[in-house]
Amino acid sequence: MNNMSDHIPFEIHSEIMKTIPVKSLLRFRSVCKSWKSLIESSDFIAHYSSQRQHLLVSYKNLDGSKQKYDHVSFVDDDDDDDSFPKQSVCVTLPPLVNNLEYPILIGSSHGLLCFYGDYQPGCRAVIWNPCIRKSVDVVVPHVPSETTLGFGVCRETTDPKIVAITRSESVNPWQVEVFTLTTRAWRSPYSTTNLPHGYLYWLARDGIAVEDGAFKVYSLIISFDLTSEEFGEVNLPDRLAHGNYRTSMYQLRESLVVIEPGYEADKLVYHVWMMEDGVPKTFQKLFTISCHSPYVSSFVVRGFRKTGEPLIELQGHPGDNARILATYEPYSKSISLRLMV
């Protein structure tokens, strides 16, 4: 039988597949070897991830002894508010992740997810590609309680990297190690003069000595250049640096967003600040998120859609275990219910 696809250039196949939802891509891997090779290639994954945004929706069973993930799904996030979420795919975590005790997601980049957890007799990280359903585990050496991990993919080399920062009592109080997937080894970071192509960010606190021997603590952002492997500091506005320590960070398109919780008229609100490009980095307050529904006892920001709308998790009153993922329209201050979690 004559196959119509044989008469279509393979480059056209690739461009068409970049527009297809992830649920269909998983099925298309079984059509033929050439499609499977295309979908699993690093170049296709990088371009596909940059053109489409997928939301990872998950929740844990906190009653279990190891706090496993009970539900994980990917939601296609397009610009059509009326159809969101149009595509939702429930996925099964790989055994390497399920074998972790108290697993946490430490980062995602270029379509890859990185989990971390206890794995006796030590600790391990798992890098998972849900599109091709492959995962690799990484032994994380010497992880005391004061260790911070980060994950990202270098855009220049497309090499996944895990960064471990540990506070110690030695002469050098901060020990940094970098794991690269291509070498499968941990090493100290190196420094080059390459232009930055991607960063990891952490919210941190530092302190300075002031008058009368007092010690003043302030918040800042620590950055790590995935290409040059150099650290940097980003100063926060005074209101964020010396205010609430319960701030959090998210990505909004290509920008970094800081969420500042607060209260207005005794009601919980979240102030949204976005980092603007330039030297030095500056922050602009975008809007304030509020939810004063009598049916909601609390809410928390979980991320942002491709359109820029915040995603918030709504919690009912005591006795109501239902959690709802909703979108918040900042200008009309309206809430649209989207997913029951």
N, C-alpha and C positions, 0 to 999 in steps of 0.2 A: 504494500500500500504506500502510495506517495505521501510523504510527510510534508505539509505546507511549511513547517518551520525550517526545513532544509534549504528553502529558497530565501530565507531571511538572514542577512549578515549577522554573525555572532555578536558584533558590537551593538546591534539593535536589540538583541536579546538582553544584553547586559543593562542597557539604558531602561528598557521596559521593566526589568526586575527590580530596579532601584525604586520604583514607584509602588511596588506590591507590598501589602501588609505582611508582617512577619509570619502570621499564621499560614498564609499561602506559601511563603518561601519554604517553610518546613516541609510542606507536602511536595513542593517542586524538586526537592533534593532527590526524590525517588524516581523522577521521570527518566533521566538519562545521566550517564557519567559526566558529560560535558557540563550540564547544568549543576550537578553536584559539586564539581570542581570549581565552577564559577562562584557559587554561593558560599563555599567554604574558603575561598581565597582571601588573603589579608587585604588586598586592594579593594575588593568588592565590599567587604565588611566595613572598611574605613569610610568609603564613599556613602554607603547605605546609612551608616550611623550618623554621618554629618548632615544628610538630607532629611532624615526623618527623626522624630522624637518619640520615644516610647517611655511610658511611665511604668515603673515597677511597683506593684501594689502587693503588700505582704503583711501578714500578721502572725504573731507567735501564740502558742499555748503557754501562758505564764504559769499554769497550774502544774505543768510537767516538771520532772526533776532536771531535765536538760534544756528546757525552753526551746523546743524545736519550732520551725516554721510550719504552721498548719495550712497556710494558703499562700500561693505565689502565682501572680498572673502579670502579663504584660498588656498594656493598654495603648493602642495607637492614638497619638495625640496630633490631630490635624487642626486646621484653622476653622473648621466648621463647628460652631458652637451648638447648633441644633442636633448634630449627629454624634457629638462626643458623649460617651465613648462608643465609637462605631465598631471597633474591633477589640475584643478582649480574649486573650489566650491564657488558659490555665496551664502551667508547666509543672513538671516534677523535678525537684532539685536532685542533682546527681548524688550518688552514694557518698562521694568524698565530702560533700557538704553535710549530709545527714549524719555522718559519723562524727562530726564535730560536736563537742559539748558547749552549750551556750554560744551558738554561732552568731556573729554580728557581721553586717555588711560594712566594710571599711571604705568602699569606693566603687565607682563605675566609670568606664572610659572606653570610647570607640567600640561599643557593643559588648564589652567584657565586664563581668562582675567579679569582685574579689571579696571573699568571706574569710573570717578569722575566728578561731575558737580553740578550746582545749582539745588535745588529742593525746591521751596518755601513751608514753611518759613525758610528753612535752606539749608544744603548741604548733599549730599548722595554719597556713593560709591556703585557700583554694581559689584559683583563677578559673572562671567558668565562662564559656562561650555558649549562651543558650541557643544561638541561631544554628549552630552545627552540633550542639549537644555534646561538647567535649569539655573536659576539665582536667586540670593538673594540680597536684598538691605541692606545697612548698613548706619545708621544715623551717620554722622561725626560731633561731637560736637565742637562748638566754633572754627570756622575756620577763623581766620583773614587773611589778605593779605600775611603776612609773615609766612605762613605754607607750609611745604614741605611734600609730601606724598610718600610712597613707598609700594610696594606689592611683596610678595613672599610666597613660600610654604616651611615649614620646612621639610627637607628630613627625619629627624628622626621620627617625629610624623605625617607627611603628613597633618599638620594643616595649612590652609591658614592664613596669617597674613597681616594686614595693619598697617603701622607705620606712625604716624603723629609727625612731629617736628615743634614746634612753637617758634619763637623768642618773648620774652616779656621784659618788663621793670622792672621786679621784681628782687629780689636778685639773683635768679637763672635765667639767661637770656634765657636758653633753656628748654622748657617743652616738654617731650616726652611721648606719649601714644601709646599703642599697642592694636590692636583689634585682637582677635582670633576667628575663625568661630565656633569652637566647643563650646565655652562658650558664644558666641554672646555678648561679653562685652568688653569695653575699660578698660585698667588698666595701671599702671606704669610698665616699664620693670623690669624683675628680672634678677639676675645674677647667673649662675651655672658654674661648671667646666667641662661641657660636651665638647667634641671635636667639632669644627665647621663643619657643613655639608652644609652650604649655606649662602650666603651673599647678602645684598642689598648694592648698591654703589650710591653715589651722588658726583658730582663735586661741590666743594665749594670754597669760598675765605675767607681768614683770613688776619690779619694784625699784624705787630709788630712795636714797636717804635724803631726808629733809631736815629742817631745823629741829633742834632739841633731841636729836638722835632718833626721831620717828622714821617710820618706813612707809612710804606711800605706794600703794599698789594701783596699777592701771592696766587696762586691756589693750591689746594690739593684735595685728594679724601677722603671722609668719608665713612667708611664701617659699616655695622650693621650685626652682626652674628644672623641669624634667630633662632639658637638653644640656645645659651647662652644669647642672647639679650644684647650683649655688643657692644659698639661703638669702632672704631679704626680709625687710620689715615694712609693713604698711601701717602708718599711724591712723587711728580712728579719730573722728570728731570728739571734742571734749565731752560731749554729752554721752557718747558711747564708751569712751575710754575710762571715764571716772564714774559712770553710772551703774546701770544694772549689769550684773555679771552673768545673767542667764540668757545672754544673746546667743544667736545661732546663725549659721551661714547656709546659703543655698546658691545655686546657679540659676540665673535668669538669662536665657539665650547665651551670649558670649560674655556676660557681665557677672560680677559677684554681688550678692545681696546679703545684707546683714539685717536680721530680724530682732527688734528690741521690744520685749514685753513691757507692759505698763498698765496703768489703770486710769480711766476717765469716768468720773461720776460713780466710783466704786465698781466699775465694770472692766473686765479684762479686755485689753486691746493689744494689737501688735503694730509697731511702727516699722515701716519698710524703708531701708536705706540702700541705695545702689552706688557701687564704686564706679567712678568715671575715669576714663583714660587720661593720662597726662603725668607730668612729673612736677611736683609730687602728686600722688594719688589723692583724689578728693571724693567726698561722699555727698550725695544729694538725697534728701528725703522725698520719697515718691508719694506715699499715702499711708493711711492708718486703717487697719483691718479691725472691724468690730462685729460682734454678733450678739444681739440683745433679745434673742428669741426666748420666750418663756418655756419652750420645750427643750432647750439646750442648757445643760449645766456647766459645760466647759468646752473649749475647742482649742486646737493647736494647729499651727502652720506645718504642712508636710512637704511643700515644694511649690513649683510654679509650672504652669502650662506653657506651651510654645507661644500662645497668644499674650502671655504676660500675666494672666490671671492667677492669683494664688490658689493653691489647693489646700483646703482645711479639713481636718477631721473633727466631726461633731460627736459629742458624747451626751447621751440623754441623762436623765435624773437617776439617782440610785435605784437599783433594781432593774433598770433598763440596760441590758448588756449590748444593745445594738450600737454599732459605730458606723457613721456615714461619712463617706468622702464626698466633699462638695467643692464647687468652684465659687470664688468670691469675685464679684464685679466691683472694682474699687470706686468707680465714679457714680454708679447708681446705688452702691452699697447693698446690692441684692445678692442672694445666695441661691445657687442652683444645685439641687441634690443630684448626685451622679451615680455613686456606687455604694452598696451596702457591704461593709466589711465586718 
